[in-house]
Amino acid sequence: MKTNTAKFLPIAEKFFAAYDAHDVDGMLALCADGAIGRYAPYGRESVVPIRGGIDLIWRAFPNAVPNFRVKVIETILAEGNTVVIQAEMSGPIPAEVPAIAKKGQDVHIPHLLHSAVRRERQNYAP
């Protein structure tokens, strides 16, 4: 039986609207209790809880790049309860990062995220 993934799209859209608004509590409200995620800098095999793990990164990021933005480029409805999102994180870098950006330079960093959405909340965050 094939699941209609279109019903999960609004949840993913709400999540990224909250991310763009730097509303971590709004992001967490869309994540299921016990949700897990992966954060690439921790390694390909890393699995981290959302609450008490990845949410700490979400909360710290606006301090590191105060005016960052999140723009959803494309949303792909996959099979089952999976939604794949191509997004761009951007904003002015507050300090020079050698070989990457000069202080105040607006950088654009592509991201590819996938989320398994269950019921009204995401179980596996980007």
C-alpha positions as CSV (number, residue, x, y, z in Angstrom):
1,M,0.0,0.0,0.0
2,K,1.4,3.4,-1.0
3,T,1.2,6.3,1.4
4,N,0.1,9.7,0.2
5,T,3.2,11.8,1.2
6,A,1.5,15.1,0.1
7,K,-0.2,15.2,3.5
8,F,3.2,15.4,5.2
9,L,4.3,18.4,3.1
10,P,2.7,21.1,5.3
11,I,4.5,19.8,8.4
12,A,7.9,20.0,6.6
13,E,7.0,23.5,5.4
14,K,6.0,24.7,9.0
15,F,9.3,23.2,10.3
16,F,11.4,25.3,7.8
17,A,9.3,28.4,8.3
18,A,10.1,28.1,12.0
19,Y,13.8,27.5,11.2
20,D,13.9,30.6,9.1
21,A,12.3,32.6,11.9
22,H,14.9,31.2,14.4
23,D,12.0,29.7,16.3
24,V,13.6,26.6,17.8
25,D,10.6,26.0,20.1
26,G,8.4,26.0,17.0
27,M,10.7,23.5,15.3
28,L,10.7,21.2,18.4
29,A,6.9,21.4,18.6
30,L,6.8,19.7,15.2
31,C,9.2,16.9,16.2
32,A,7.9,13.8,17.9
33,D,9.0,12.8,21.4
34,G,12.1,10.7,21.1
35,A,12.9,12.0,17.6
36,I,16.4,11.5,16.4
37,G,18.6,13.1,13.7
38,R,22.0,13.1,12.1
39,Y,24.3,16.0,12.0
40,A,27.0,15.5,9.3
41,P,29.9,17.1,11.2
42,Y,29.5,14.5,13.9
43,G,30.1,11.8,11.3
44,R,28.1,9.8,8.8
45,E,27.0,7.2,11.4
46,S,26.0,9.7,14.0
47,V,22.5,9.5,15.4
48,V,21.7,12.2,17.9
49,P,18.5,12.9,19.9
50,I,16.7,16.1,18.7
51,R,16.0,17.3,22.3
52,G,19.2,17.7,24.2
53,G,21.3,17.1,21.0
54,I,20.6,18.8,17.7
55,D,18.3,21.4,19.2
56,L,21.4,22.8,20.9
57,I,22.9,23.5,17.5
58,W,19.7,25.0,16.3
59,R,19.7,27.4,19.3
60,A,23.4,28.3,18.9
61,F,23.3,29.0,15.2
62,P,21.5,32.4,15.4
63,N,24.3,33.5,17.8
64,A,27.0,32.5,15.3
65,V,25.2,33.9,12.3
66,P,22.6,36.3,13.7
67,N,20.9,37.2,10.4
68,F,20.9,33.7,8.8
69,R,18.1,32.7,6.6
70,V,16.7,29.4,5.5
71,K,15.2,29.2,2.0
72,V,13.5,26.0,0.8
73,I,14.6,25.4,-2.9
74,E,12.7,22.2,-3.5
75,T,10.6,19.7,-1.7
76,I,10.4,16.1,-3.0
77,L,7.7,13.8,-1.8
78,A,9.2,10.4,-1.5
79,E,7.6,7.1,-0.7
80,G,6.0,6.3,2.6
81,N,6.3,9.1,5.1
82,T,9.6,10.6,3.7
83,V,10.0,14.1,2.5
84,V,13.3,15.3,1.0
85,I,14.1,19.0,1.2
86,Q,16.7,20.9,-0.7
87,A,17.4,24.2,1.2
88,E,19.9,27.0,1.3
89,M,21.2,28.4,4.6
90,S,22.6,31.9,4.1
91,G,23.6,35.0,5.9
92,P,26.5,37.3,6.7
93,I,29.4,35.7,8.4
94,P,30.2,37.8,11.6
95,A,33.9,37.0,11.5
96,E,36.4,36.1,8.8
97,V,36.8,32.5,8.1
98,P,40.0,31.9,6.1
99,A,39.4,30.5,2.6
100,I,35.6,30.6,3.1
101,A,34.4,34.1,3.7
102,K,35.4,37.6,4.8
103,K,33.7,39.2,7.8
104,G,30.2,40.3,6.8
105,Q,30.2,38.4,3.5
106,D,26.9,36.8,2.7
107,V,27.4,33.1,2.3
108,H,25.0,30.6,0.7
109,I,25.4,27.0,1.9
110,P,23.3,24.3,0.2
111,H,21.7,21.6,2.4
112,L,19.9,18.4,1.5
113,L,17.7,17.2,4.3
114,H,15.2,14.3,4.7
115,S,12.5,13.8,7.2
116,A,10.2,11.0,8.1
117,V,6.9,12.5,9.1
118,R,4.6,10.6,11.3
119,R,1.1,11.8,12.1
120,E,1.3,15.5,13.0
121,R,4.9,15.7,13.9
122,Q,8.3,14.7,12.4
123,N,10.0,11.7,13.9
124,Y,13.3,12.1,12.2
125,A,14.4,15.7,11.8
126,P,16.8,17.0,9.2
